[in-house]
Amino acid sequence: MESVVIWVKPYKLENHQPDTEGHKGRCGWHGMTAGRGPCHNKPYASVKLQYKDYAPVQSACVQALKEISQRYGFPIPQEQS
């Protein structure tokens, strides 16, 4: 099975496991990137992905949600002001 997006919801702390970037209020999709450091953008969405037999919920800033949308081919919700 290829990786797929199961759902995308507005970011909520309770969607994320303790000790994850999402639970800490950070963008878990970008997390710590070599040469860049941590993502300083606030999470915009909670995204549940399926990787074979693993289905984590990751937090995603607006830029990360756009990247996930492009990678997995689903429309992103409109940004809220």
One Martini backbone bead per residue (centre of mass of N, CA, C, O) as a GRO file, in nm:
protein
   81
    1MET     BB    1   0.096   0.037   0.023
    2GLU     BB    2   0.053   0.349  -0.014
    3SER     BB    3   0.059   0.655   0.072
    4VAL     BB    4  -0.209   0.817   0.259
    5VAL     BB    5  -0.481   1.021   0.304
    6ILE     BB    6  -0.736   1.025   0.542
    7TRP     BB    7  -0.714   1.316   0.700
    8VAL     BB    8  -0.831   1.666   0.742
    9LYS     BB    9  -0.785   1.900   1.008
   10PRO     BB   10  -0.804   2.112   1.224
   11TYR     BB   11  -0.605   2.212   1.457
   12LYS     BB   12  -0.550   1.986   1.742
   13LEU     BB   13  -0.401   1.880   2.018
   14GLU     BB   14  -0.576   1.609   2.069
   15ASN     BB   15  -0.466   1.466   1.791
   16HIS     BB   16  -0.194   1.435   1.963
   17GLN     BB   17   0.069   1.290   2.079
   18PRO     BB   18   0.272   1.269   2.306
   19ASP     BB   19   0.587   1.388   2.214
   20THR     BB   20   0.499   1.574   1.982
   21GLU     BB   21   0.491   1.838   1.782
   22GLY     BB   22   0.182   1.875   1.788
   23HIS     BB   23   0.164   1.879   2.106
   24LYS     BB   24   0.370   2.143   2.105
   25GLY     BB   25   0.276   2.341   1.859
   26ARG     BB   26   0.405   2.213   1.597
   27CYS     BB   27   0.557   2.134   1.300
   28GLY     BB   28   0.586   1.797   1.199
   29TRP     BB   29   0.648   1.785   0.898
   30HIS     BB   30   0.915   1.952   0.932
   31GLY     BB   31   1.047   1.992   1.187
   32MET     BB   32   1.367   1.872   1.169
   33THR     BB   33   1.587   2.021   0.940
   34ALA     BB   34   1.848   1.996   0.766
   35GLY     BB   35   1.985   2.322   0.779
   36ARG     BB   36   1.711   2.459   0.934
   37GLY     BB   37   1.552   2.333   1.149
   38PRO     BB   38   1.289   2.441   1.291
   39CYS     BB   39   0.961   2.503   1.262
   40HIS     BB   40   0.796   2.831   1.316
   41ASN     BB   41   0.527   2.744   1.237
   42LYS     BB   42   0.208   2.712   1.279
   43PRO     BB   43  -0.036   2.509   1.307
   44TYR     BB   44  -0.324   2.428   1.086
   45ALA     BB   45  -0.312   2.104   1.078
   46SER     BB   46  -0.446   1.775   1.087
   47VAL     BB   47  -0.278   1.472   0.967
   48LYS     BB   48  -0.374   1.161   0.833
   49LEU     BB   49  -0.160   0.887   0.772
   50GLN     BB   50  -0.071   0.606   0.555
   51TYR     BB   51   0.184   0.358   0.645
   52LYS     BB   52   0.091   0.085   0.589
   53ASP     BB   53   0.073   0.003   0.944
   54TYR     BB   54   0.086   0.326   0.974
   55ALA     BB   55  -0.111   0.607   1.152
   56PRO     BB   56  -0.033   0.915   1.170
   57VAL     BB   57  -0.046   1.231   1.331
   58GLN     BB   58   0.010   1.544   1.177
   59SER     BB   59   0.144   1.845   1.177
   60ALA     BB   60   0.055   2.154   0.983
   61CYS     BB   61   0.139   2.395   0.809
   62VAL     BB   62   0.058   2.565   0.539
   63GLN     BB   63   0.300   2.470   0.370
   64ALA     BB   64   0.273   2.170   0.436
   65LEU     BB   65  -0.013   2.133   0.321
   66LYS     BB   66   0.071   2.196   0.033
   67GLU     BB   67   0.275   1.962   0.007
   68ILE     BB   68   0.076   1.733   0.068
   69SER     BB   69  -0.120   1.797  -0.162
   70GLN     BB   70   0.084   1.752  -0.391
   71ARG     BB   71   0.172   1.460  -0.318
   72TYR     BB   72  -0.152   1.339  -0.271
   73GLY     BB   73  -0.394   1.485  -0.420
   74PHE     BB   74  -0.550   1.727  -0.251
   75PRO     BB   75  -0.755   1.952  -0.135
   76ILE     BB   76  -0.735   2.249   0.030
   77PRO     BB   77  -0.823   2.437   0.263
   78GLN     BB   78  -0.912   2.732   0.343
   79GLU     BB   79  -0.786   2.998   0.469
   80GLN     BB   80  -0.789   3.148   0.775
   81SER     BB   81  -0.824   3.481   0.921
   0.00000   0.00000   0.00000
